[in-house]
Amino acid sequence: MTIKSFHPPQRVLMGPGPSDVSPRVLEAMSRPTLGHLDPVFVAMMDEMKVLLKYAFMTSNELTMPVSAPGSAGMETCFVNLVEPGDKVIVCQNGVFGGRMKENVERCGGIAVMVQDDWGRAVDPQKLEDALKANPDTKVVAFVHAETSTGAQSDAKTLVEIAHKHGCLAIVDAVTSLAGTPLKVDEWNIDAIYSGTQKCLSCTPGLSPVSFSEQALEKVKNRKSKVQSWFMDLNLVMAYWGGATKRAYHHTAPINALYGLHEALVILQEEGLQNSWARHQKNHLALRAGLEAMGLKFVVPESERLPQLNAITVPEGVDEAAVRAMLLSDYGLEIGAGLGAMAGKVWRIGLMGHASNPRNVRFCLSALDDVLGRIKAPVQHGVALDAANRKLAG
């Protein structure tokens, strides 16, 4: 059998990620490859750090992309800040809090779980109570924007509570970075990680992270070696640190970093606050259309993430069949539920380059058609008008 070049079909990606990649980013990734210690590439690395600081709203010197996807950003935070025997309170309100627990335990730490219903924000009072009951806690970890449910928690308040009890705070911002307000310095976040494939509209495979000076002090004064050589910040800092001379650590994914650099330049051109406003406006238009159809959101409005919309599947509807029809008939991808929400919800993303009025209208039209063909119990022919009224307002 002769295998030929792979040419993927054109899709509209409106699931939980990856999101549509800007053509500018794809073009940037096609540029000539340089060596990872080439002085021109090193200069671009310095620009990358400046751009990431802007995106995170931080002055943290150690702000960089980990050369692996968001899950590796998560692991980088935990393996550096959690030592064997450390007690860590993990707030779980969806799938990714469970992954935090896994990381704590694999670091030899003790995970104390604070549970909230899936589809709800983390309850600050539950965290406060857990810290009072566990005064020897070293770290608090939570998800700012829970991708599995579309719920957004009050990161500022949760970090304040952690600090009041002498703990460092690790924050998952995989789905929130560039899509909803996130202020690392103002909220005094100690360690944070994100992904490139959501609201930054870059390809998957890199994880922006940022560490405060307090967090780095913990890393530098560990009693034990970081269990991961690749993610040990004591080593990585020599490559991504502020000095002009960079020590070899690993061969960076050169062309992928070109793409992230371009994605961050696009964000800078639009303006961070304008990006937040765009995501919110398109969310409100999508919401108007979905609610006009009679579809219901999982998350209460005050706790809702604008770029990831979790919608309850109507009674009697085969959610997988609807997604399959959207993909085959329209080239449109939306997401399924995860974990406890599997089979019960659709997750519709409006992230980055994909967050625009055209996609809002396209998604509503396609969904209206497919649900009409299977005779789902929804209102037909009303979604577009509702969305257009909101977009015009």
C-alpha distance (Angstrom), angle and dihedral (degrees) to the residues before:
residue distance angle dihedral
M1 . . .
T2 3.80 . .
I3 3.78 112.2 .
K4 3.79 114.0 -150.4
S5 3.79 132.5 -158.3
F6 3.78 114.7 -65.2
H7 3.80 115.6 -115.8
P8 3.82 112.1 -178.6
P9 3.80 121.4 -148.7
Q10 3.78 119.2 -107.9
R11 3.80 110.0 -98.7
V12 3.79 134.9 179.1
L13 3.80 103.7 -132.1
M14 3.80 110.3 -148.4
G15 3.77 99.3 148.1
P16 3.81 129.3 100.7
G17 3.81 91.4 -70.4
P18 2.87 163.5 -0.2
S19 3.78 91.8 60.3
D20 3.80 126.6 -158.9
V21 3.80 110.7 -67.0
S22 3.80 117.9 -129.5
P23 3.83 112.5 -111.9
R24 3.80 86.9 -128.4
V25 3.80 89.4 60.4
L26 3.81 92.8 49.1
E27 3.80 89.9 49.7
A28 3.80 91.5 49.0
M29 3.81 90.5 53.4
S30 3.81 91.0 55.8
R31 3.82 93.2 61.6
P32 3.83 121.1 111.8
T33 3.79 115.3 -70.0
L34 3.80 117.5 -116.6
G35 3.79 130.5 -163.9
H36 3.79 114.0 -89.8
L37 3.84 90.9 -119.3
D38 3.80 95.5 41.9
P39 3.83 107.5 130.3
V40 3.81 90.7 -127.7
F41 3.80 90.9 53.7
V42 3.82 91.4 45.6
A43 3.81 88.5 54.5
M44 3.81 88.9 52.9
M45 3.82 89.1 51.2
D46 3.80 88.7 57.5
E47 3.81 90.1 51.4
M48 3.79 89.1 48.4
K49 3.79 90.6 56.5
V50 3.82 91.2 51.1
L51 3.80 91.3 49.3
L52 3.81 93.1 47.4
K53 3.80 90.9 49.4
Y54 3.80 87.3 55.2
A55 3.81 92.1 49.6
F56 3.83 92.5 48.3
M57 3.83 92.9 39.6
T58 3.79 91.4 -127.8
S59 3.78 142.3 124.2
N60 3.82 92.2 -152.3
E61 3.79 107.9 141.8
L62 3.79 92.5 -147.5
T63 3.80 98.0 63.8
M64 3.79 111.9 132.2
P65 3.81 145.3 129.1
V66 3.81 117.1 -92.5
S67 3.82 109.4 -135.2
A68 3.81 93.4 -117.0
P69 3.84 138.2 53.9
G70 3.81 128.1 -69.1
S71 3.80 93.4 -82.5
A72 3.81 87.9 62.6
G73 3.80 89.1 50.0
M74 3.79 87.2 55.9
E75 3.78 91.0 49.1
T76 3.82 91.9 47.4
C77 3.80 90.0 58.2
F78 3.79 95.0 47.1
V79 3.82 100.6 42.1
N80 3.81 90.5 51.0
L81 3.80 99.2 43.5
V82 3.81 103.3 34.3
E83 3.81 122.0 70.0
P84 3.81 128.8 -174.3
G85 3.80 109.6 -72.3
D86 3.82 95.3 18.0
K87 3.77 114.5 137.4
V88 3.80 114.0 -132.6
I89 3.79 126.3 -174.0
V90 3.80 110.0 -144.6
C91 3.79 118.6 -166.0
Q92 3.80 109.3 -148.8
N93 3.79 125.0 -167.5
G94 3.80 98.4 145.3
V95 3.79 145.5 -1.9
F96 3.79 98.7 -53.5
G97 3.79 96.4 56.2
G98 3.80 84.4 60.6
R99 3.79 90.0 55.4
M100 3.79 89.2 52.2
K101 3.81 88.8 55.6
E102 3.82 89.4 52.4
N103 3.80 90.2 52.6
V104 3.81 93.3 49.9
E105 3.79 92.4 51.2
R106 3.81 93.7 46.1
C107 3.82 87.9 53.8
G108 3.81 89.2 55.0
G109 3.79 92.2 -107.5
I110 3.79 128.9 135.6
A111 3.82 113.6 -113.8
V112 3.80 117.9 -149.6
M113 3.80 108.2 -168.2
V114 3.80 125.3 -143.5
Q115 3.80 106.0 -166.8
D116 3.79 128.9 -155.5
D117 3.77 129.3 174.6
W118 3.79 115.4 -85.5
G119 3.78 107.6 -102.4
R120 3.80 94.0 33.7
A121 3.80 132.1 94.8
V122 3.80 120.9 -107.0
D123 3.82 109.5 -84.3
P124 3.86 108.8 -123.8
Q125 3.81 91.8 -154.9
K126 3.80 91.5 58.0
L127 3.81 89.1 53.3
E128 3.81 91.1 48.7
D129 3.81 91.1 50.6
A130 3.81 92.3 47.8
L131 3.81 92.3 51.1
K132 3.80 91.2 50.1
A133 3.80 89.1 51.0
N134 3.82 91.7 46.9
P135 3.82 107.1 39.3
D136 3.82 92.1 166.2
T137 3.83 92.5 65.5
K138 3.81 114.3 132.6
V139 3.82 102.9 -174.3
V140 3.80 138.5 25.4
A141 3.82 118.0 -156.3
F142 3.79 129.7 -172.2
V143 3.80 142.8 154.0
H144 3.80 115.0 -109.2
A145 3.82 94.1 -164.2
E146 3.80 112.7 21.6
T147 3.80 104.7 -148.3
S148 3.79 93.7 -165.0
T149 3.82 93.8 61.4
G150 3.82 109.9 15.8
A151 3.82 92.7 -118.2
Q152 3.81 121.4 143.1
S153 3.81 121.0 -155.5
D154 3.80 129.4 -153.1
A155 3.80 98.8 -101.0
K156 3.81 95.1 178.4
T157 3.80 93.2 56.8
L158 3.80 94.7 42.5
V159 3.83 91.9 51.4
E160 3.82 90.7 48.3
I161 3.81 89.9 54.2
A162 3.81 91.7 48.0
H163 3.80 92.1 51.1
K164 3.80 92.6 46.1
H165 3.80 86.6 61.8
G166 3.82 94.3 45.4
C167 3.81 96.3 -104.4
L168 3.79 133.0 135.5
A169 3.82 115.7 -124.4
I170 3.82 124.7 -134.1
V171 3.82 113.6 -165.3
D172 3.82 130.0 -165.3
A173 3.81 108.1 -144.4
V174 3.80 98.4 162.8
T175 3.80 93.9 128.6
S176 3.80 100.2 26.4
L177 3.83 103.6 56.3
A178 3.85 109.0 110.3
G179 3.81 92.5 -5.7
T180 3.78 104.3 73.4
P181 3.84 133.5 13.9
L182 3.80 111.1 -66.0
K183 3.82 119.0 166.7
V184 3.79 112.1 179.5
D185 3.82 98.7 -179.6
E186 3.80 97.6 37.3
W187 3.80 90.4 49.9
N188 3.84 92.5 41.4
I189 3.80 94.3 -128.8
D190 3.81 111.4 -178.5
A191 3.80 101.5 -159.0
I192 3.77 128.7 6.7
Y193 3.79 136.3 172.9
S194 3.78 135.4 -171.2
G195 3.81 141.7 168.1
T196 3.77 134.1 -113.1
Q197 3.82 98.0 -137.1
K198 3.80 99.9 69.6
C199 3.81 124.6 55.5
L200 3.82 94.0 -9.5
S201 3.84 89.8 64.8
C202 3.78 93.5 -139.3
T203 3.79 127.5 130.1
P204 3.83 118.9 -84.5
G205 3.78 118.6 -97.3
L206 3.81 108.3 77.0
S207 3.79 131.2 79.7
P208 3.82 120.5 -157.9
V209 3.82 111.6 -146.6
S210 3.78 136.0 178.1
F211 3.82 130.9 -165.5
S212 3.80 128.4 -165.6
E213 3.81 122.7 -134.6
Q214 3.82 88.9 -105.9
A215 3.79 90.3 55.4
L216 3.80 92.0 47.8
E217 3.80 90.4 51.3
K218 3.79 87.8 57.7
V219 3.82 90.3 49.6
K220 3.81 93.6 48.8
N221 3.81 93.1 48.1
R222 3.79 100.5 46.2
K223 3.78 117.5 143.7
S224 3.82 91.0 -144.2
K225 3.79 135.3 38.1
V226 3.78 117.8 -93.6
Q227 3.82 103.5 -98.3
S228 3.82 92.8 -133.1
W229 3.80 117.5 64.5
F230 3.80 92.9 -166.4
M231 3.82 94.4 51.1
D232 3.81 98.3 39.1
L233 3.80 104.0 126.1
N234 3.79 90.6 -156.9
L235 3.82 85.7 68.4
V236 3.81 100.2 32.0
M237 3.82 91.3 53.9
A238 3.78 89.2 66.8
Y239 3.82 88.7 62.5
W240 3.81 101.5 36.0
G241 3.81 97.3 28.0
G242 3.79 126.3 114.5
A243 3.80 98.7 -98.1
T244 3.80 118.0 107.5
K245 3.82 91.2 -129.9
R246 3.81 111.0 70.8
A247 3.80 121.8 -157.0
Y248 3.79 116.8 -140.6
H249 3.78 112.0 -104.8
H250 3.81 105.5 151.2
T251 3.78 138.4 -23.0
A252 3.78 102.4 -88.8
P253 3.84 118.7 -137.2
I254 3.80 91.4 -103.4
N255 3.80 101.9 -172.5
A256 3.79 93.5 40.5
L257 3.80 87.6 55.7
Y258 3.81 89.9 51.8
G259 3.80 86.0 57.6
L260 3.79 94.1 49.6
H261 3.79 90.9 47.3
E262 3.83 89.5 54.4
A263 3.82 92.1 45.8
L264 3.80 89.8 53.3
V265 3.80 91.5 47.0
I266 3.83 87.7 54.1
L267 3.81 89.4 50.6
Q268 3.79 90.9 49.9
E269 3.81 91.1 49.8
E270 3.81 92.2 51.5
G271 3.79 94.1 41.4
L272 3.79 124.1 -120.3
Q273 3.82 95.1 -108.1
N274 3.81 90.4 47.6
S275 3.80 89.7 52.8
W276 3.80 90.4 52.5
A277 3.82 90.3 48.8
R278 3.81 92.6 48.5
H279 3.79 92.4 52.5
Q280 3.81 90.6 49.0
K281 3.81 94.5 48.1
N282 3.79 93.7 50.1
H283 3.79 90.8 45.8
L284 3.81 90.8 54.5
A285 3.82 90.9 50.9
L286 3.81 91.9 48.9
R287 3.79 90.2 46.7
A288 3.80 91.5 51.7
G289 3.79 91.2 52.9
L290 3.79 95.8 44.9
E291 3.80 93.2 46.9
A292 3.81 90.9 47.9
M293 3.81 86.7 57.9
G294 3.80 89.0 52.1
L295 3.81 95.9 -109.1
K296 3.80 117.1 143.6
F297 3.80 132.7 -139.8
V298 3.80 119.5 -127.4
V299 3.82 95.7 -144.9
P300 3.84 124.0 63.8
E301 3.80 111.2 -109.8
S302 3.81 95.6 -111.4
E303 3.83 91.3 55.4
R304 3.80 97.7 39.2
L305 3.80 124.9 125.0
P306 3.82 109.7 -137.2
Q307 3.80 96.3 -149.5
L308 3.81 98.0 49.4
N309 3.80 116.7 47.4
A310 3.81 118.3 -168.6
I311 3.82 110.4 -160.4
T312 3.81 126.0 -170.3
V313 3.81 112.1 -120.1
P314 3.83 110.3 -121.3
E315 3.80 118.2 -108.7
G316 3.79 113.3 -81.9
V317 3.82 95.5 12.3
D318 3.82 120.5 128.5
E319 3.80 99.3 -133.2
A320 3.82 94.3 -166.0
A321 3.81 91.7 52.3
V322 3.81 90.7 52.6
R323 3.79 91.6 51.4
A324 3.80 90.9 47.6
M325 3.83 91.1 52.2
L326 3.78 92.3 48.2
L327 3.80 89.7 51.9
S328 3.81 97.4 44.7
D329 3.82 98.5 39.2
Y330 3.80 101.2 34.1
G331 3.80 107.1 16.9
L332 3.81 86.0 -121.9
E333 3.80 121.2 143.3
I334 3.79 121.8 -158.5
G335 3.79 124.3 167.7
A336 3.78 135.9 -106.9
G337 3.77 126.7 -134.4
L338 3.80 121.3 -87.9
G339 3.79 130.7 -141.1
A340 3.80 112.0 -23.5
M341 3.81 90.0 7.6
A342 3.82 96.9 53.2
G343 3.81 110.0 131.8
K344 3.80 92.5 7.4
V345 3.81 105.3 77.7
W346 3.77 145.3 32.5
R347 3.78 118.5 -139.2
I348 3.80 113.4 -147.3
G349 3.78 115.7 -168.8
L350 3.80 125.9 -153.8
M351 3.76 97.6 -179.2
G352 3.77 132.8 156.0
H353 3.81 114.9 -49.0
A354 3.83 89.1 6.9
S355 3.81 92.7 58.8
N356 3.79 100.1 93.4
P357 3.82 138.3 115.4
R358 3.81 93.0 -106.2
N359 3.80 91.5 59.6
V360 3.80 92.0 45.2
R361 3.81 89.8 55.5
F362 3.80 93.5 41.4
C363 3.81 93.3 51.4
L364 3.81 94.0 47.0
S365 3.82 92.7 47.4
A366 3.80 93.2 48.0
L367 3.80 93.2 45.8
D368 3.81 91.3 47.5
D369 3.80 90.9 52.3
V370 3.80 96.3 46.3
L371 3.81 94.7 44.7
G372 3.79 89.1 47.6
R373 3.79 92.6 53.0
I374 3.80 92.4 52.8
K375 3.83 90.6 43.6
A376 3.81 94.4 -120.7
P377 3.83 115.4 -178.1
V378 3.83 96.9 -103.2
Q379 3.81 137.2 110.7
H380 3.79 111.0 -95.0
G381 3.79 130.0 -151.3
V382 3.81 96.0 19.8
A383 3.82 105.6 85.0
L384 3.81 99.0 80.4
D385 3.80 94.7 50.5
A386 3.81 90.8 49.9
A387 3.80 92.2 49.6
N388 3.81 93.3 45.5
R389 3.79 91.5 52.3
K390 3.79 89.5 53.6
L391 3.81 93.0 45.9
A392 3.80 90.9 50.7
G393 3.80 93.0 48.9
